[in-house]
Amino acid sequence: MNVDVSRREKFRALAGALALAFVVVVLAPPAVEAATQTVKVKGKVKIADSLGSTIESEPVGPMGILQAEGSDGALAVRTFAGGGGFLAAGDCTTTQADGLSNAVDISNAIVTGIIMTGTDGRITVTSQAVGGGQLPLLKFRVNAASPNEFVGLGNGLTVTAPLTFTCTADGGGEGDANFVLLGQ
């Protein structure tokens, strides 16, 4: 069996390989670009979620003290981690001479934050929906060692049954604490 290859055949094979490489390098990028080309859409486009509701998109302006670039159409995602509007306030005194009650009812709202200040106070959260309002669901406390507390509730606690926030003195008697509820 003769496996010798002539110089001419070697040159042809090398030239064919170079020609194929040239075609791939020169012609392949435009073909790939044409396959992945951006399509320009004119007019408004409505995007809907799986239930058919329109998804909002809003521009985001420059941000922060260094005016970082915003965007011209970010999806409108609402996260109120520990923020939002003022829902209610109370204190740990048993009299309302100062205008604040020690018990506050919240219903049909989303609680996103609880702020407590003072040196002697405990907030107990109850609901008529659980244990007839007699079972403490949550307890938050401030004292001299920890006079300021903030509780951020992630994306919010949706209050579907009324919640009662009651502030009492941690050591008994009149307390020295106030609380504010934030949310939507």
C-alpha positions in Angstrom: 0.0 0.0 0.0 1.4 3.3 -1.1 0.7 6.2 1.3 3.1 8.8 -0.1 1.5 12.2 -0.8 2.9 14.4 -3.5 3.9 18.0 -2.8 1.1 19.2 -5.1 -1.5 17.3 -3.0 -0.1 18.7 0.2 -0.2 22.2 -1.2 -3.8 21.8 -2.4 -4.9 20.5 1.0 -3.2 23.4 2.8 -4.7 25.9 0.4 -8.2 24.4 0.8 -7.8 24.6 4.6 -6.7 28.2 4.4 -9.6 29.1 2.1 -12.1 27.4 4.4 -10.7 29.3 7.4 -10.9 32.6 5.4 -14.6 31.9 4.6 -15.4 31.1 8.2 -13.6 34.2 9.5 -15.0 36.6 6.9 -18.5 35.3 6.2 -19.6 33.8 9.6 -19.8 37.0 11.7 -22.3 38.8 9.3 -24.4 35.6 9.2 -24.5 35.3 13.0 -25.2 39.1 13.3 -28.1 38.8 10.9 -29.5 35.9 12.9 -29.4 37.8 16.2 -30.2 41.3 14.9 -32.2 43.6 17.1 -35.7 44.3 15.9 -36.9 47.9 16.1 -40.6 48.3 17.2 -42.5 51.5 16.4 -45.2 52.8 18.7 -46.3 51.6 22.2 -45.9 48.0 23.2 -48.1 46.6 25.9 -46.5 43.8 27.9 -48.8 41.7 30.1 -48.2 39.2 32.9 -49.6 35.7 32.8 -53.0 36.9 34.0 -53.3 39.6 31.3 -52.5 42.6 33.6 -50.3 45.3 32.1 -46.7 45.4 33.5 -45.7 48.9 34.2 -42.4 50.5 33.2 -41.3 53.9 34.4 -38.2 56.0 33.8 -35.6 56.2 36.6 -33.9 59.6 36.9 -30.4 60.3 38.1 -29.7 58.8 41.5 -27.7 59.6 44.6 -25.4 62.5 45.4 -23.1 61.6 42.4 -26.1 61.5 40.1 -25.6 58.0 38.8 -27.3 57.3 35.5 -30.9 56.1 35.7 -32.7 54.3 32.9 -35.4 55.2 30.4 -37.7 52.3 31.1 -37.1 50.1 34.2 -39.8 47.7 35.2 -41.9 49.2 38.0 -41.2 46.9 40.9 -42.4 48.1 44.3 -40.4 47.1 47.3 -41.1 49.0 50.5 -38.6 47.4 52.9 -39.1 49.2 56.1 -40.5 52.3 54.4 -43.7 53.7 53.0 -46.2 56.1 54.6 -47.1 56.8 58.2 -49.8 54.4 59.5 -50.1 55.1 63.2 -48.3 56.0 66.4 -48.7 55.2 70.1 -46.9 55.3 73.4 -46.6 53.2 76.6 -48.6 55.5 78.9 -52.0 54.5 80.0 -53.4 58.0 79.7 -54.1 59.9 76.5 -53.2 63.3 77.9 -50.3 63.4 75.4 -52.7 62.6 72.5 -51.3 59.1 71.9 -53.0 55.9 72.8 -51.1 52.8 74.0 -53.1 50.5 71.7 -53.4 51.0 67.9 -55.4 48.9 65.5 -54.2 48.4 61.9 -56.3 46.8 59.2 -56.4 46.7 55.4 -52.8 47.9 55.2 -49.3 46.7 54.5 -47.0 47.2 57.5 -43.4 47.7 56.3 -41.7 49.1 59.4 -42.0 49.5 63.2 -39.9 52.1 65.0 -39.7 52.1 68.8 -37.8 54.6 71.0 -37.6 54.9 74.8 -36.1 53.3 77.8 -39.0 51.2 79.1 -41.5 49.7 76.7 -42.9 46.5 75.2 -45.1 46.3 72.1 -47.3 43.2 72.0 -49.1 42.4 68.7 -52.4 40.5 68.8 -55.2 39.7 66.4 -58.8 38.7 66.9 -58.3 36.2 64.1 -55.8 34.2 66.3 -56.8 33.2 69.7 -59.5 35.8 70.0 -56.9 38.5 70.5 -55.6 36.9 73.7 -52.5 35.2 72.1 -49.4 37.4 71.7 -48.2 37.0 68.2 -45.1 39.3 68.4 -43.3 41.2 71.1 -40.8 44.0 70.6 -39.0 45.8 73.5 -36.9 48.8 74.2 -34.9 49.4 77.4 -32.0 51.6 78.6 -29.4 49.4 77.0 -31.2 49.4 73.7 -33.4 52.5 73.5 -33.9 52.6 69.7 -35.3 49.7 67.7 -36.3 49.4 64.0 -38.0 46.4 62.5 -38.0 46.3 58.7 -40.5 43.8 57.3 -39.0 43.1 54.0 -41.6 43.6 51.3 -44.2 44.2 54.0 -46.7 42.4 56.2 -50.1 42.5 54.5 -52.7 42.9 57.2 -55.7 40.8 56.1 -57.1 40.6 59.7 -56.9 43.6 62.0 -53.8 43.7 64.2 -53.6 45.4 67.5 -50.2 46.9 68.6 -50.3 47.5 72.4 -47.4 49.2 74.2 -47.0 48.7 77.9 -44.2 49.3 80.4 -41.7 46.4 80.4 -41.3 46.7 84.2 -44.9 47.6 85.0 -46.4 51.0 85.7 -46.0 53.9 83.2 -43.6 53.2 80.4 -41.2 55.6 78.7 -41.5 54.5 75.0 -43.2 55.5 71.8 -43.7 53.6 68.5 -44.5 54.5 64.9 -45.9 52.1 62.3 -44.9 52.6 58.6 -46.5 51.1 55.5 -49.1 51.5 52.8 
